[in-house]
Amino acid sequence: MATQKKITVSSAVDGELLFADKSMVVIVVRNLLTNAIKYSKNGSAVEVKSQREMGRVKISVKDNGVGMDDADVKKLFKPEESTYTIRNSSEKGVGIGLLLCKELIEKNNGSISATSKRGEGSIFTIELPAV
C-alpha cells in the first residue's frame, strides 16, 4: 500500500526490550502502521519511533494524513462511539482495529493514545513496560 501511494516509511526504533506478548505487540504496530499509510496523503511519509522513559517504552506511529479534531480523537478508543465518519478521507474503516489494539495493549499492562490536528496528521502512541 505504501508503494502504491508513494509513501516513505522510516523507522527509528532502538530495539528496546518490552515485557509484553510479542505477537500482540506486532498486531498492534501493524494495525497502526497500516492505518497511518491508509490515511496519509500520497507522496508523504510515515514515521515509527521508540524511546524508553521511566521504565516504559513508547512506540509511536506518525502519519502526515488528514488528521482529526480533538472531539474525534476522544472517540477513538470508546466502543460506544461511532468512528466510521471521523476521518475526512476517501478511506473508511469501522474502528474495530483501534478497539482491538486498545484491548491487546491493556492486556500487556500498557496504554494507547492518539494526538492529531486536522489537516496535519496523527500520532498514535503505545506505552508498555520495559524489561
Contacts in CASP RR format, 6 or more apart in sequence:
PFRMAT RR
TARGET T0000
AUTHOR 0000-0000-0000
METHOD contacts of the structure
MODEL  1
MATQKKITVSSAVDGELLFADKSMVVIVVRNLLTNAIKYSKNGSAVEVKS
QREMGRVKISVKDNGVGMDDADVKKLFKPEESTYTIRNSSEKGVGIGLLL
CKELIEKNNGSISATSKRGEGSIFTIELPAV
1 7 0 8 1.000
1 34 0 8 1.000
1 37 0 8 1.000
1 38 0 8 1.000
2 8 0 8 1.000
2 9 0 8 1.000
2 37 0 8 1.000
2 46 0 8 1.000
5 37 0 8 1.000
5 40 0 8 1.000
5 42 0 8 1.000
5 43 0 8 1.000
6 42 0 8 1.000
6 43 0 8 1.000
7 37 0 8 1.000
7 40 0 8 1.000
7 42 0 8 1.000
7 43 0 8 1.000
7 44 0 8 1.000
7 45 0 8 1.000
7 46 0 8 1.000
8 43 0 8 1.000
8 44 0 8 1.000
8 45 0 8 1.000
8 46 0 8 1.000
9 33 0 8 1.000
9 37 0 8 1.000
9 45 0 8 1.000
9 46 0 8 1.000
9 47 0 8 1.000
9 48 0 8 1.000
10 45 0 8 1.000
10 46 0 8 1.000
10 47 0 8 1.000
10 48 0 8 1.000
11 47 0 8 1.000
11 48 0 8 1.000
11 49 0 8 1.000
12 47 0 8 1.000
12 48 0 8 1.000
12 49 0 8 1.000
12 50 0 8 1.000
13 48 0 8 1.000
13 49 0 8 1.000
13 50 0 8 1.000
13 59 0 8 1.000
14 50 0 8 1.000
14 51 0 8 1.000
14 52 0 8 1.000
15 50 0 8 1.000
16 50 0 8 1.000
16 51 0 8 1.000
16 52 0 8 1.000
16 57 0 8 1.000
16 130 0 8 1.000
17 57 0 8 1.000
17 130 0 8 1.000
17 131 0 8 1.000
18 25 0 8 1.000
18 57 0 8 1.000
18 108 0 8 1.000
18 128 0 8 1.000
18 129 0 8 1.000
18 130 0 8 1.000
18 131 0 8 1.000
19 108 0 8 1.000
19 109 0 8 1.000
19 128 0 8 1.000
19 129 0 8 1.000
19 130 0 8 1.000
19 131 0 8 1.000
20 108 0 8 1.000
20 109 0 8 1.000
20 110 0 8 1.000
20 128 0 8 1.000
20 129 0 8 1.000
21 104 0 8 1.000
21 107 0 8 1.000
21 108 0 8 1.000
24 104 0 8 1.000
24 105 0 8 1.000
24 107 0 8 1.000
24 108 0 8 1.000
25 104 0 8 1.000
25 105 0 8 1.000
25 108 0 8 1.000
25 126 0 8 1.000
25 128 0 8 1.000
27 100 0 8 1.000
27 101 0 8 1.000
27 104 0 8 1.000
28 101 0 8 1.000
28 104 0 8 1.000
28 105 0 8 1.000
28 112 0 8 1.000
28 126 0 8 1.000
29 48 0 8 1.000
29 59 0 8 1.000
29 61 0 8 1.000
29 126 0 8 1.000
31 97 0 8 1.000
31 98 0 8 1.000
31 100 0 8 1.000
31 101 0 8 1.000
32 61 0 8 1.000
32 101 0 8 1.000
32 124 0 8 1.000
32 126 0 8 1.000
33 46 0 8 1.000
33 48 0 8 1.000
33 61 0 8 1.000
35 61 0 8 1.000
35 63 0 8 1.000
35 98 0 8 1.000
35 124 0 8 1.000
36 46 0 8 1.000
36 61 0 8 1.000
36 62 0 8 1.000
36 63 0 8 1.000
36 122 0 8 1.000
36 124 0 8 1.000
37 46 0 8 1.000
37 63 0 8 1.000
38 91 0 8 1.000
39 63 0 8 1.000
39 65 0 8 1.000
39 66 0 8 1.000
39 67 0 8 1.000
39 87 0 8 1.000
39 89 0 8 1.000
39 91 0 8 1.000
39 121 0 8 1.000
39 122 0 8 1.000
40 46 0 8 1.000
40 63 0 8 1.000
40 64 0 8 1.000
40 65 0 8 1.000
40 121 0 8 1.000
41 64 0 8 1.000
41 65 0 8 1.000
41 66 0 8 1.000
44 63 0 8 1.000
44 64 0 8 1.000
44 65 0 8 1.000
45 64 0 8 1.000
46 61 0 8 1.000
46 62 0 8 1.000
46 63 0 8 1.000
46 64 0 8 1.000
47 60 0 8 1.000
47 61 0 8 1.000
47 62 0 8 1.000
48 59 0 8 1.000
48 60 0 8 1.000
48 61 0 8 1.000
48 62 0 8 1.000
49 59 0 8 1.000
49 60 0 8 1.000
49 62 0 8 1.000
50 57 0 8 1.000
50 58 0 8 1.000
50 59 0 8 1.000
50 60 0 8 1.000
51 57 0 8 1.000
51 58 0 8 1.000
52 58 0 8 1.000
52 130 0 8 1.000
55 129 0 8 1.000
55 130 0 8 1.000
56 127 0 8 1.000
56 128 0 8 1.000
56 129 0 8 1.000
56 130 0 8 1.000
57 127 0 8 1.000
57 128 0 8 1.000
57 129 0 8 1.000
57 130 0 8 1.000
58 125 0 8 1.000
58 126 0 8 1.000
58 127 0 8 1.000
59 125 0 8 1.000
59 126 0 8 1.000
59 127 0 8 1.000
59 128 0 8 1.000
60 123 0 8 1.000
60 124 0 8 1.000
60 125 0 8 1.000
60 126 0 8 1.000
61 123 0 8 1.000
61 124 0 8 1.000
61 125 0 8 1.000
62 121 0 8 1.000
62 122 0 8 1.000
62 123 0 8 1.000
63 121 0 8 1.000
63 122 0 8 1.000
63 123 0 8 1.000
64 120 0 8 1.000
64 121 0 8 1.000
65 89 0 8 1.000
65 119 0 8 1.000
65 120 0 8 1.000
65 121 0 8 1.000
65 122 0 8 1.000
66 87 0 8 1.000
66 88 0 8 1.000
66 89 0 8 1.000
66 118 0 8 1.000
66 119 0 8 1.000
66 121 0 8 1.000
67 87 0 8 1.000
67 88 0 8 1.000
67 116 0 8 1.000
67 117 0 8 1.000
67 118 0 8 1.000
67 119 0 8 1.000
67 120 0 8 1.000
67 121 0 8 1.000
67 122 0 8 1.000
68 86 0 8 1.000
68 87 0 8 1.000
68 114 0 8 1.000
68 116 0 8 1.000
68 117 0 8 1.000
68 118 0 8 1.000
68 122 0 8 1.000
69 116 0 8 1.000
69 117 0 8 1.000
69 118 0 8 1.000
72 83 0 8 1.000
72 86 0 8 1.000
72 87 0 8 1.000
72 116 0 8 1.000
73 114 0 8 1.000
73 115 0 8 1.000
73 116 0 8 1.000
73 122 0 8 1.000
75 81 0 8 1.000
75 82 0 8 1.000
75 83 0 8 1.000
75 86 0 8 1.000
76 83 0 8 1.000
76 86 0 8 1.000
76 95 0 8 1.000
76 98 0 8 1.000
76 114 0 8 1.000
77 98 0 8 1.000
77 99 0 8 1.000
77 102 0 8 1.000
77 112 0 8 1.000
77 114 0 8 1.000
79 99 0 8 1.000
83 93 0 8 1.000
83 94 0 8 1.000
83 95 0 8 1.000
83 98 0 8 1.000
84 92 0 8 1.000
84 93 0 8 1.000
84 94 0 8 1.000
84 95 0 8 1.000
88 118 0 8 1.000
98 112 0 8 1.000
101 112 0 8 1.000
101 126 0 8 1.000
102 112 0 8 1.000
105 111 0 8 1.000
105 112 0 8 1.000
105 126 0 8 1.000
105 128 0 8 1.000
106 112 0 8 1.000
108 128 0 8 1.000
108 129 0 8 1.000
109 128 0 8 1.000
109 129 0 8 1.000
110 126 0 8 1.000
110 127 0 8 1.000
110 128 0 8 1.000
110 129 0 8 1.000
111 126 0 8 1.000
111 127 0 8 1.000
112 124 0 8 1.000
112 125 0 8 1.000
112 126 0 8 1.000
112 127 0 8 1.000
113 124 0 8 1.000
113 125 0 8 1.000
113 127 0 8 1.000
114 122 0 8 1.000
114 123 0 8 1.000
114 124 0 8 1.000
114 125 0 8 1.000
115 122 0 8 1.000
115 123 0 8 1.000
115 125 0 8 1.000
116 122 0 8 1.000
116 123 0 8 1.000
END
